[in-house]
Amino acid sequence: MAGSINLGVRHILPGYVFLFPAAGAAAEAFAGRRGAFRILLGALLLFQVSVAARAFPDYIPYFNEAAGGPDAGGRYLADSNLDWGQNLLSLKHWMGENGVEEVLLKEATPGAPDAYGLRTLVPFRARPSTENPVHLALGETMRLRMTLGAPGGDEKAAFLDRQEIVARIGHAMRVYRVTEPFPREFFHLRGRKPEEPDEPDPTF
């Protein structure tokens, strides 16, 4: 679509008013035929039901199979198309199931990890090593902001590639097992020089 405002699918929501009746009319036309057309229609309906069941409860980051599936959403879109902070409860469950007591949480959508009983690390105090790994829970939108077109993005991407991904939470968050120190620029404040004093970035 033309224009400088990017607010996702809401721009085309009025078009659904016309698409749904058209889809219904097409379905009725197919249903009135015999043989292969009716089989095809039934197969498509069953496929849609199975897709919805497999996507539950992670509907926000869902992308269909033609796009590569839910885990491929970051190739095309970001922000509210993937992440509204909906993964905190699932992250909490994963931590409990895997004996992880605390994580370094970074996501673009402000959440309330304390409300879910999540114990989180302060970035500048995390000193991961092989003997003392740190679990980094990184939202997909934040990962894209850090690595695509950002200062030091290539270095950050290379660093993440070296770490083991131990979990994918809700198709919109990756949990890395970090076993080496973070690059100096990994968490520094936007607009500040890396050599300035370490302190948490409340906006990052």
N, C-alpha and C positions, 0 to 999 in steps of 0.2 A: 504494500500500500504506500501511496505517496504521503509525505508529511514527516515532520520532525518529532512528533510525539509517539513514543513507543510504550503503549500500555497493554500489550498483549492481545489476547483474543477478544477482549471486550469491544474492540472496534468493529468487529463483524457480527456481534451478537444479533443485531436486528435482521441480518440475513437468514438466521435460523428460522424465522417465522415463515419464510418461503421454502426453505429446504425441507422441513419436516413434512409438509403436505406433498411436496414433490416426491419424497422418498416413499411415502405411503401409497401414492398413486402408482409408482413404479412397482412396488411390492404387490399391489393388487393385480397389476397387469401380468406380472410373472406368475402369480398364483393361479390365474385363470388359464394358464397354458399347461400342457401335459409334458410328461417325460422329463427331459434333462433340465428344463427351466425350473420346474418345481423342486427337483432334487438340489439344484444349485442354490435356490432361495433358502431351502431348509438347511443346507450346509452352512450358508453364510450366517443365518440366525444362530445356529448352534455355536459357530465360531465366535460370534459376538458375545454370547453368554459366557463361554469359556474364558474369553479375554477379560471380561469384567470380573469374573471370579478369581482369576489369577492375579489381577492387579490389586485386589483388595488387600489391605486398606490404603494402599499408596497410590491414590488416584491423581494427586497433584503432579508428580513427576512422570506420569505415564506417557509414553510415546509408543506408537504401534510398531508392529514387526517390520513394516516397510522402512521405518526410520532407524531400525536397529534395536528396538525394544527400550524399556524404561531406563536401562543403564547408559544408553547412548544419548539421552536428552541434552547433556552438556555440549554436545557437538553442534547444536543448533540454537539453543536458547539458554537463558539463565534467569536469575532474580526470581520474581514471583511465579514464573513458569515451572520452577523446580522446587523452590524452598521458601516456606513460610514459617520456619522454625518448628515444623511438625514432627521432627524426629527425636526430640528430647526424651520422650517417654520410651520410645523404642531403644534409644541409646542406653537409658537407665536399665532396661531389661537385659540388654546385651552385656552390660558391665556386671550385673548380678550373676548371669549365667556363666561368665568367663572369669570370675574372680578378680575383676579389674576395679580397684578402689577409687581411682581418680583419673581424669583425662585432661588434656589440654584442649579446650573447646574453642573452635573458631568457625563461626558461621555469619553470613551476611545479615540475616534477620535477627534483630534483638529478641532474645528469649529470656526466660526466667529459670535458669538451671537449678537454682536453690529450691524452687517450688516443686521440683521433681526429685529432690534429694541428691542431686548430682554434685559430687566433689570435683572441683575444677582447679587446675594449676594456673598460676600467673605466668604468662609467657616468658618474661625476662628472668624468671627464677628457675625455669626448666633447664636442666643440664643433662640431656640424655647421653647415654653411653651404652656399649655392649653389655656391661654389667648391670646398668640401671636404665633400661629402656623407658621411654615415655610414650604413652598412647596419645596420639594427636587425632582428635575427632574434627575433621575438616569438611564443612559444608561445600557442596558442589559449586555454588555461586561464588563463595569466597575463594575456592581453589582457582576458578577461572579469573577472578579479579587479580589474584596474586601472580598468575603465570602468563596471562595473555596481554601483551602490550604494557605491562607495568614495569617500573624500574627494577632491574635485576630479575625480570620474569624468567628468563632462560635458566639462570642459576637456580632459582627456586624450583622450577619444573624438574631440573636435573636432580636436585636434592630429593624431591618427593619420589622420583622414579627409583632412587636407590633404596627407599624404605619399603618394608613389606606391608601390603594392604591386608589386614587381618579380618576386616568386616566391611560390608556395604550396608548401611542403615537406610532403609526406606528408599533406595535408589537415588538419594540426594545427599548422602553423607558418606565419606570414606574414613575408616579408622586405620591410621598408620601406626605401626610399631617402629618408633624412631630410635635408632641405635647410634647416632652420631650427633655432635653438637649442631644446633641450627646455625645457618649462615648469619653473619652479623646483621645483614639487612632484612632478615626474614620477618621481623615483627616491628621494625622501627616506624615511628610516627610519620604519616605523610607530610612531606615538606620539611622534615628535619634531617640533619646530617647523621649518618650512622655513628659518628664518634661522640655525639652528645650523650649525656647520662642515660642509662637504662631506666625505663619506666613503662608501665603498661599503657597500651594505646586503647582508650575506651571506645574508640570508633572502629576498631579493627576486629 
